[in-house]
Amino acid sequence: MGCVWLLIIAVLAAMSLAGFWGREHWRLDTLSHFRLQYLTAASVLSLLLIWRRRWLLLLLALALVLLNAVIVLDWPRGPGLWREPALKAVSINVYSQNEQVGRIVDYLRKERPDFVALIEITGKWESELENLRDLYPFQDVRIYGHNFGSAILSSHPMTERSLQREIGYAGPGSIAREVQTPSGHLILLLAHPLSPITEKAWGWRNSAFDTIAEFTQKADEPLLLMGDLNCTQWSPMFQDFLADSGLHEPNARTLPRRTWPAGQPWLWIPIDHFLLSPDLTALAEWTGPSVGSDHYPIVLIFAFSADT
C-alpha cells in the first residue's frame, strides 16, 4: 500500500511541477491551469495520510499543499485611496450555442453594471441589445457573418476617438472604446484570444497576448481589460503577459473565481478576467450565477485611484 501512496504523490508532484515549464510546450502550459485541483487533491491526500498514520508520506503531501496554496491563494492588499464614484463592470462569454438569451438580459437588468462585455454573441442578440438601450444607450456591437461576435455596452457616453488609428490594433476579436465617466476618460478593452487546444492555437493565443500588451503600453488613459482570455493567472504565459502589459489583477479576494466550465465544479478554472491599469483600483469582484452559458459571468467594482 505504501507504494500506491508514493505513486499518487509522485503523479501529483509531477503535474504540479510541470506547469512551471509552460513556456516550453503547450501541454505543459495546460497543466498549469489546474492548480486549484492539485491543491484540493493534495489536501484530501494529506487527510487520508493522517488517518492512515503515514507520517513521512504526509510531509511530502503537505509540501504539495503548500506549493499549490502559495500559487492559488491571493492575499488582498486593500483598495487604497480611490475616487468616487465606484463603477461596476460585467463580462460574460455568453456561448454562441446558448439559446437562453433572456436569462442573460434579465441578469444584466438585475445587476445594472455601468459596462458590459459580451463575447460569442450571434445574430439573435441584435434585437435583445436594442431592447437594452434604455440601460445602455452606447453600444459597440460587432457580429461577424451573423454567427460570432462581441459587444461592449456602456451607460456612459462613448467618445468618437478611434483608438485603433491612434494607439494601434488590440488583437483579433478585440474591441477598444474610450468612454467618458464622471471620473474622467476610461478605455474599455474587450479581448478574446483563441482557445489553446492545439500547439498552433497556443501560439496564436500567445501572439494575441503580445499584441494586447503593445496596445496597453501605448494607452494614454486608465484602461480596463475584460474578457475570456482562455488562460488562467497561473500560466507562465499569463504572468509574462501581465509583466509586458503593465496591467494587474484585481487582488480583491483570497480564493480564485470559478468561471468555466459552468456546472462542472471538478474542472473549474478561472479563464475569464478583469485586468486594470495602475491608475485603477479594484474594490470587489465576484462570480455571477449560471445564465445558460458554459461560462459564469464575472463582476468587478472598481474606481479611479485617488492620484489619477
Contacts in CASP RR format, 6 or more apart in sequence:
PFRMAT RR
TARGET T0000
AUTHOR 0000-0000-0000
METHOD contacts of the structure
MODEL  1
MGCVWLLIIAVLAAMSLAGFWGREHWRLDTLSHFRLQYLTAASVLSLLLI
WRRRWLLLLLALALVLLNAVIVLDWPRGPGLWREPALKAVSINVYSQNEQ
VGRIVDYLRKERPDFVALIEITGKWESELENLRDLYPFQDVRIYGHNFGS
AILSSHPMTERSLQREIGYAGPGSIAREVQTPSGHLILLLAHPLSPITEK
AWGWRNSAFDTIAEFTQKADEPLLLMGDLNCTQWSPMFQDFLADSGLHEP
NARTLPRRTWPAGQPWLWIPIDHFLLSPDLTALAEWTGPSVGSDHYPIVL
IFAFSADT
2 54 0 8 1.000
2 57 0 8 1.000
5 49 0 8 1.000
5 52 0 8 1.000
5 54 0 8 1.000
5 57 0 8 1.000
6 57 0 8 1.000
8 45 0 8 1.000
9 45 0 8 1.000
9 57 0 8 1.000
9 60 0 8 1.000
9 61 0 8 1.000
9 64 0 8 1.000
12 38 0 8 1.000
12 41 0 8 1.000
12 42 0 8 1.000
12 45 0 8 1.000
12 64 0 8 1.000
13 60 0 8 1.000
13 64 0 8 1.000
15 31 0 8 1.000
15 34 0 8 1.000
15 38 0 8 1.000
16 35 0 8 1.000
16 38 0 8 1.000
16 42 0 8 1.000
16 64 0 8 1.000
16 67 0 8 1.000
16 68 0 8 1.000
18 28 0 8 1.000
18 31 0 8 1.000
18 32 0 8 1.000
19 28 0 8 1.000
19 29 0 8 1.000
19 31 0 8 1.000
19 32 0 8 1.000
19 234 0 8 1.000
19 235 0 8 1.000
19 236 0 8 1.000
20 32 0 8 1.000
20 236 0 8 1.000
21 28 0 8 1.000
21 236 0 8 1.000
22 28 0 8 1.000
22 29 0 8 1.000
22 31 0 8 1.000
22 32 0 8 1.000
22 235 0 8 1.000
22 236 0 8 1.000
22 237 0 8 1.000
23 29 0 8 1.000
23 236 0 8 1.000
23 237 0 8 1.000
23 240 0 8 1.000
25 199 0 8 1.000
26 196 0 8 1.000
26 198 0 8 1.000
26 199 0 8 1.000
26 202 0 8 1.000
26 203 0 8 1.000
29 196 0 8 1.000
29 202 0 8 1.000
29 235 0 8 1.000
29 236 0 8 1.000
29 237 0 8 1.000
30 196 0 8 1.000
32 232 0 8 1.000
32 234 0 8 1.000
32 235 0 8 1.000
32 236 0 8 1.000
33 231 0 8 1.000
33 232 0 8 1.000
33 234 0 8 1.000
33 235 0 8 1.000
33 269 0 8 1.000
33 271 0 8 1.000
34 269 0 8 1.000
35 68 0 8 1.000
35 71 0 8 1.000
35 72 0 8 1.000
35 232 0 8 1.000
35 234 0 8 1.000
36 68 0 8 1.000
36 72 0 8 1.000
36 256 0 8 1.000
36 268 0 8 1.000
36 269 0 8 1.000
37 266 0 8 1.000
37 267 0 8 1.000
38 64 0 8 1.000
38 68 0 8 1.000
39 65 0 8 1.000
39 68 0 8 1.000
39 69 0 8 1.000
39 72 0 8 1.000
42 61 0 8 1.000
42 62 0 8 1.000
42 64 0 8 1.000
42 65 0 8 1.000
42 68 0 8 1.000
43 65 0 8 1.000
45 61 0 8 1.000
45 64 0 8 1.000
46 58 0 8 1.000
46 61 0 8 1.000
46 62 0 8 1.000
46 65 0 8 1.000
49 55 0 8 1.000
49 57 0 8 1.000
49 58 0 8 1.000
49 61 0 8 1.000
50 58 0 8 1.000
71 234 0 8 1.000
72 234 0 8 1.000
72 255 0 8 1.000
72 256 0 8 1.000
73 254 0 8 1.000
73 255 0 8 1.000
74 249 0 8 1.000
74 251 0 8 1.000
74 253 0 8 1.000
74 254 0 8 1.000
74 255 0 8 1.000
74 256 0 8 1.000
75 254 0 8 1.000
76 251 0 8 1.000
76 252 0 8 1.000
76 253 0 8 1.000
76 254 0 8 1.000
77 251 0 8 1.000
78 251 0 8 1.000
78 252 0 8 1.000
79 252 0 8 1.000
79 281 0 8 1.000
79 282 0 8 1.000
79 283 0 8 1.000
79 303 0 8 1.000
80 281 0 8 1.000
80 305 0 8 1.000
80 306 0 8 1.000
81 305 0 8 1.000
81 306 0 8 1.000
81 307 0 8 1.000
82 281 0 8 1.000
82 283 0 8 1.000
82 303 0 8 1.000
82 304 0 8 1.000
82 305 0 8 1.000
82 306 0 8 1.000
83 183 0 8 1.000
83 303 0 8 1.000
83 304 0 8 1.000
83 305 0 8 1.000
83 306 0 8 1.000
83 308 0 8 1.000
84 183 0 8 1.000
84 303 0 8 1.000
85 182 0 8 1.000
85 183 0 8 1.000
85 303 0 8 1.000
86 283 0 8 1.000
86 301 0 8 1.000
86 302 0 8 1.000
86 303 0 8 1.000
87 114 0 8 1.000
87 115 0 8 1.000
87 181 0 8 1.000
87 183 0 8 1.000
87 301 0 8 1.000
87 302 0 8 1.000
87 303 0 8 1.000
88 111 0 8 1.000
88 112 0 8 1.000
88 113 0 8 1.000
88 114 0 8 1.000
88 115 0 8 1.000
88 299 0 8 1.000
88 300 0 8 1.000
88 301 0 8 1.000
88 302 0 8 1.000
89 113 0 8 1.000
89 114 0 8 1.000
89 115 0 8 1.000
89 116 0 8 1.000
89 117 0 8 1.000
89 224 0 8 1.000
89 226 0 8 1.000
89 274 0 8 1.000
89 299 0 8 1.000
89 300 0 8 1.000
89 302 0 8 1.000
90 108 0 8 1.000
90 111 0 8 1.000
90 113 0 8 1.000
90 115 0 8 1.000
90 116 0 8 1.000
90 117 0 8 1.000
90 297 0 8 1.000
90 298 0 8 1.000
90 299 0 8 1.000
90 300 0 8 1.000
91 116 0 8 1.000
91 117 0 8 1.000
91 119 0 8 1.000
91 190 0 8 1.000
91 226 0 8 1.000
91 227 0 8 1.000
91 228 0 8 1.000
91 272 0 8 1.000
91 273 0 8 1.000
91 274 0 8 1.000
91 297 0 8 1.000
91 298 0 8 1.000
91 300 0 8 1.000
92 104 0 8 1.000
92 116 0 8 1.000
92 117 0 8 1.000
92 118 0 8 1.000
92 119 0 8 1.000
92 291 0 8 1.000
92 293 0 8 1.000
92 295 0 8 1.000
92 297 0 8 1.000
92 298 0 8 1.000
93 119 0 8 1.000
93 120 0 8 1.000
93 192 0 8 1.000
93 227 0 8 1.000
93 228 0 8 1.000
93 260 0 8 1.000
93 272 0 8 1.000
93 293 0 8 1.000
93 294 0 8 1.000
93 295 0 8 1.000
94 101 0 8 1.000
94 104 0 8 1.000
94 118 0 8 1.000
94 119 0 8 1.000
94 120 0 8 1.000
94 121 0 8 1.000
94 125 0 8 1.000
94 291 0 8 1.000
94 293 0 8 1.000
94 295 0 8 1.000
95 120 0 8 1.000
95 292 0 8 1.000
95 293 0 8 1.000
95 294 0 8 1.000
95 295 0 8 1.000
96 120 0 8 1.000
96 121 0 8 1.000
96 122 0 8 1.000
96 147 0 8 1.000
96 148 0 8 1.000
98 104 0 8 1.000
98 291 0 8 1.000
98 292 0 8 1.000
98 293 0 8 1.000
98 294 0 8 1.000
100 291 0 8 1.000
100 292 0 8 1.000
101 124 0 8 1.000
101 125 0 8 1.000
101 128 0 8 1.000
102 128 0 8 1.000
103 291 0 8 1.000
103 292 0 8 1.000
104 118 0 8 1.000
104 291 0 8 1.000
104 292 0 8 1.000
104 293 0 8 1.000
105 128 0 8 1.000
105 131 0 8 1.000
105 132 0 8 1.000
107 288 0 8 1.000
107 289 0 8 1.000
107 291 0 8 1.000
107 297 0 8 1.000
108 116 0 8 1.000
108 132 0 8 1.000
108 135 0 8 1.000
109 132 0 8 1.000
109 135 0 8 1.000
111 297 0 8 1.000
111 299 0 8 1.000
112 135 0 8 1.000
113 299 0 8 1.000
114 154 0 8 1.000
114 155 0 8 1.000
114 156 0 8 1.000
114 181 0 8 1.000
115 152 0 8 1.000
115 153 0 8 1.000
115 154 0 8 1.000
115 155 0 8 1.000
115 156 0 8 1.000
115 179 0 8 1.000
115 188 0 8 1.000
115 224 0 8 1.000
115 226 0 8 1.000
116 136 0 8 1.000
116 151 0 8 1.000
116 152 0 8 1.000
116 153 0 8 1.000
116 154 0 8 1.000
117 150 0 8 1.000
117 151 0 8 1.000
117 152 0 8 1.000
117 188 0 8 1.000
117 190 0 8 1.000
117 226 0 8 1.000
117 227 0 8 1.000
118 125 0 8 1.000
118 150 0 8 1.000
118 151 0 8 1.000
118 152 0 8 1.000
118 153 0 8 1.000
119 149 0 8 1.000
119 150 0 8 1.000
119 190 0 8 1.000
119 192 0 8 1.000
119 227 0 8 1.000
119 228 0 8 1.000
120 148 0 8 1.000
120 149 0 8 1.000
120 150 0 8 1.000
120 192 0 8 1.000
121 129 0 8 1.000
121 141 0 8 1.000
121 143 0 8 1.000
121 148 0 8 1.000
121 149 0 8 1.000
121 150 0 8 1.000
121 151 0 8 1.000
122 143 0 8 1.000
122 146 0 8 1.000
122 147 0 8 1.000
122 148 0 8 1.000
122 149 0 8 1.000
123 143 0 8 1.000
123 146 0 8 1.000
123 147 0 8 1.000
125 141 0 8 1.000
125 143 0 8 1.000
125 151 0 8 1.000
126 141 0 8 1.000
126 143 0 8 1.000
129 136 0 8 1.000
129 139 0 8 1.000
129 141 0 8 1.000
129 151 0 8 1.000
129 153 0 8 1.000
132 139 0 8 1.000
132 153 0 8 1.000
133 139 0 8 1.000
135 153 0 8 1.000
135 155 0 8 1.000
136 153 0 8 1.000
136 154 0 8 1.000
136 155 0 8 1.000
137 155 0 8 1.000
138 153 0 8 1.000
138 154 0 8 1.000
138 155 0 8 1.000
138 156 0 8 1.000
138 157 0 8 1.000
138 158 0 8 1.000
138 179 0 8 1.000
139 151 0 8 1.000
139 152 0 8 1.000
139 153 0 8 1.000
139 154 0 8 1.000
140 151 0 8 1.000
140 152 0 8 1.000
140 158 0 8 1.000
140 175 0 8 1.000
140 177 0 8 1.000
141 151 0 8 1.000
142 149 0 8 1.000
142 150 0 8 1.000
142 151 0 8 1.000
142 173 0 8 1.000
142 175 0 8 1.000
143 149 0 8 1.000
149 173 0 8 1.000
150 173 0 8 1.000
150 174 0 8 1.000
150 175 0 8 1.000
150 190 0 8 1.000
150 192 0 8 1.000
151 175 0 8 1.000
151 190 0 8 1.000
152 175 0 8 1.000
152 177 0 8 1.000
152 188 0 8 1.000
152 190 0 8 1.000
154 177 0 8 1.000
154 179 0 8 1.000
154 188 0 8 1.000
156 179 0 8 1.000
156 180 0 8 1.000
156 181 0 8 1.000
156 182 0 8 1.000
157 179 0 8 1.000
157 180 0 8 1.000
158 177 0 8 1.000
158 178 0 8 1.000
158 179 0 8 1.000
158 180 0 8 1.000
159 177 0 8 1.000
159 178 0 8 1.000
159 179 0 8 1.000
159 180 0 8 1.000
159 185 0 8 1.000
161 178 0 8 1.000
163 170 0 8 1.000
163 176 0 8 1.000
163 177 0 8 1.000
163 178 0 8 1.000
163 187 0 8 1.000
164 170 0 8 1.000
164 176 0 8 1.000
167 176 0 8 1.000
167 215 0 8 1.000
167 218 0 8 1.000
167 219 0 8 1.000
167 220 0 8 1.000
168 214 0 8 1.000
168 215 0 8 1.000
168 218 0 8 1.000
169 211 0 8 1.000
169 215 0 8 1.000
170 176 0 8 1.000
170 189 0 8 1.000
170 191 0 8 1.000
170 211 0 8 1.000
170 212 0 8 1.000
170 215 0 8 1.000
171 191 0 8 1.000
171 193 0 8 1.000
171 208 0 8 1.000
171 211 0 8 1.000
171 212 0 8 1.000
171 215 0 8 1.000
172 193 0 8 1.000
172 194 0 8 1.000
172 208 0 8 1.000
173 190 0 8 1.000
173 191 0 8 1.000
173 192 0 8 1.000
174 189 0 8 1.000
174 190 0 8 1.000
174 191 0 8 1.000
174 192 0 8 1.000
174 212 0 8 1.000
175 188 0 8 1.000
175 189 0 8 1.000
175 190 0 8 1.000
176 187 0 8 1.000
176 188 0 8 1.000
176 189 0 8 1.000
176 190 0 8 1.000
176 215 0 8 1.000
177 187 0 8 1.000
177 188 0 8 1.000
178 185 0 8 1.000
178 186 0 8 1.000
178 187 0 8 1.000
178 188 0 8 1.000
178 221 0 8 1.000
179 185 0 8 1.000
179 186 0 8 1.000
179 187 0 8 1.000
179 188 0 8 1.000
180 186 0 8 1.000
181 304 0 8 1.000
183 303 0 8 1.000
183 304 0 8 1.000
183 308 0 8 1.000
184 222 0 8 1.000
184 304 0 8 1.000
185 221 0 8 1.000
185 222 0 8 1.000
186 221 0 8 1.000
186 222 0 8 1.000
186 223 0 8 1.000
186 224 0 8 1.000
186 280 0 8 1.000
186 304 0 8 1.000
187 219 0 8 1.000
187 221 0 8 1.000
187 222 0 8 1.000
187 223 0 8 1.000
187 224 0 8 1.000
188 223 0 8 1.000
188 224 0 8 1.000
188 226 0 8 1.000
189 212 0 8 1.000
189 215 0 8 1.000
189 216 0 8 1.000
189 223 0 8 1.000
189 224 0 8 1.000
189 225 0 8 1.000
189 226 0 8 1.000
190 225 0 8 1.000
190 226 0 8 1.000
190 227 0 8 1.000
191 208 0 8 1.000
191 212 0 8 1.000
191 225 0 8 1.000
191 226 0 8 1.000
191 227 0 8 1.000
191 228 0 8 1.000
191 229 0 8 1.000
192 227 0 8 1.000
192 228 0 8 1.000
192 229 0 8 1.000
192 230 0 8 1.000
193 204 0 8 1.000
193 205 0 8 1.000
193 208 0 8 1.000
193 209 0 8 1.000
193 212 0 8 1.000
193 229 0 8 1.000
193 230 0 8 1.000
193 231 0 8 1.000
194 201 0 8 1.000
194 204 0 8 1.000
194 205 0 8 1.000
194 208 0 8 1.000
194 230 0 8 1.000
195 201 0 8 1.000
195 205 0 8 1.000
195 230 0 8 1.000
196 202 0 8 1.000
196 203 0 8 1.000
196 204 0 8 1.000
196 205 0 8 1.000
196 206 0 8 1.000
196 230 0 8 1.000
196 231 0 8 1.000
205 230 0 8 1.000
205 231 0 8 1.000
205 237 0 8 1.000
206 237 0 8 1.000
209 231 0 8 1.000
209 237 0 8 1.000
209 238 0 8 1.000
209 240 0 8 1.000
209 241 0 8 1.000
209 244 0 8 1.000
209 245 0 8 1.000
210 244 0 8 1.000
212 225 0 8 1.000
212 241 0 8 1.000
212 245 0 8 1.000
213 241 0 8 1.000
213 244 0 8 1.000
213 245 0 8 1.000
213 246 0 8 1.000
216 223 0 8 1.000
216 225 0 8 1.000
216 245 0 8 1.000
216 246 0 8 1.000
216 247 0 8 1.000
216 277 0 8 1.000
217 244 0 8 1.000
217 245 0 8 1.000
217 246 0 8 1.000
219 277 0 8 1.000
222 277 0 8 1.000
222 279 0 8 1.000
222 280 0 8 1.000
222 304 0 8 1.000
222 308 0 8 1.000
223 247 0 8 1.000
223 276 0 8 1.000
223 277 0 8 1.000
223 280 0 8 1.000
224 274 0 8 1.000
224 275 0 8 1.000
224 276 0 8 1.000
224 277 0 8 1.000
224 280 0 8 1.000
224 300 0 8 1.000
224 302 0 8 1.000
225 245 0 8 1.000
225 247 0 8 1.000
225 273 0 8 1.000
225 274 0 8 1.000
225 275 0 8 1.000
225 276 0 8 1.000
226 273 0 8 1.000
226 274 0 8 1.000
226 275 0 8 1.000
226 300 0 8 1.000
227 272 0 8 1.000
227 273 0 8 1.000
227 274 0 8 1.000
228 260 0 8 1.000
228 271 0 8 1.000
228 272 0 8 1.000
228 273 0 8 1.000
228 295 0 8 1.000
229 238 0 8 1.000
229 271 0 8 1.000
229 272 0 8 1.000
229 273 0 8 1.000
230 271 0 8 1.000
231 237 0 8 1.000
231 238 0 8 1.000
231 241 0 8 1.000
231 271 0 8 1.000
232 238 0 8 1.000
232 256 0 8 1.000
232 269 0 8 1.000
232 270 0 8 1.000
232 271 0 8 1.000
233 239 0 8 1.000
233 249 0 8 1.000
233 256 0 8 1.000
233 270 0 8 1.000
233 273 0 8 1.000
242 248 0 8 1.000
242 249 0 8 1.000
242 275 0 8 1.000
245 275 0 8 1.000
246 277 0 8 1.000
246 278 0 8 1.000
247 275 0 8 1.000
247 276 0 8 1.000
247 277 0 8 1.000
248 275 0 8 1.000
248 276 0 8 1.000
248 277 0 8 1.000
248 278 0 8 1.000
249 273 0 8 1.000
249 274 0 8 1.000
249 275 0 8 1.000
249 276 0 8 1.000
250 274 0 8 1.000
250 276 0 8 1.000
250 282 0 8 1.000
250 285 0 8 1.000
250 300 0 8 1.000
250 302 0 8 1.000
251 282 0 8 1.000
252 282 0 8 1.000
252 283 0 8 1.000
252 284 0 8 1.000
252 285 0 8 1.000
253 284 0 8 1.000
253 285 0 8 1.000
253 286 0 8 1.000
256 270 0 8 1.000
257 270 0 8 1.000
257 272 0 8 1.000
257 285 0 8 1.000
257 286 0 8 1.000
257 287 0 8 1.000
257 296 0 8 1.000
257 298 0 8 1.000
258 265 0 8 1.000
258 268 0 8 1.000
258 270 0 8 1.000
258 287 0 8 1.000
258 296 0 8 1.000
259 268 0 8 1.000
259 269 0 8 1.000
259 270 0 8 1.000
259 271 0 8 1.000
259 272 0 8 1.000
259 287 0 8 1.000
259 295 0 8 1.000
259 296 0 8 1.000
259 298 0 8 1.000
260 268 0 8 1.000
260 269 0 8 1.000
260 270 0 8 1.000
260 271 0 8 1.000
260 272 0 8 1.000
260 294 0 8 1.000
260 295 0 8 1.000
260 296 0 8 1.000
261 267 0 8 1.000
261 268 0 8 1.000
261 294 0 8 1.000
261 295 0 8 1.000
262 290 0 8 1.000
262 292 0 8 1.000
262 293 0 8 1.000
262 294 0 8 1.000
262 295 0 8 1.000
262 296 0 8 1.000
263 290 0 8 1.000
272 295 0 8 1.000
272 296 0 8 1.000
272 298 0 8 1.000
273 298 0 8 1.000
274 282 0 8 1.000
274 285 0 8 1.000
274 298 0 8 1.000
274 300 0 8 1.000
274 302 0 8 1.000
276 282 0 8 1.000
276 302 0 8 1.000
278 305 0 8 1.000
279 304 0 8 1.000
279 305 0 8 1.000
279 307 0 8 1.000
279 308 0 8 1.000
280 302 0 8 1.000
280 303 0 8 1.000
280 304 0 8 1.000
280 305 0 8 1.000
280 308 0 8 1.000
281 302 0 8 1.000
281 303 0 8 1.000
281 304 0 8 1.000
281 305 0 8 1.000
282 300 0 8 1.000
282 301 0 8 1.000
282 302 0 8 1.000
283 301 0 8 1.000
283 302 0 8 1.000
283 303 0 8 1.000
284 300 0 8 1.000
284 301 0 8 1.000
285 298 0 8 1.000
285 299 0 8 1.000
285 300 0 8 1.000
285 301 0 8 1.000
286 298 0 8 1.000
286 299 0 8 1.000
287 296 0 8 1.000
287 297 0 8 1.000
287 298 0 8 1.000
287 299 0 8 1.000
288 296 0 8 1.000
288 297 0 8 1.000
288 298 0 8 1.000
288 299 0 8 1.000
289 296 0 8 1.000
289 297 0 8 1.000
290 296 0 8 1.000
291 297 0 8 1.000
END
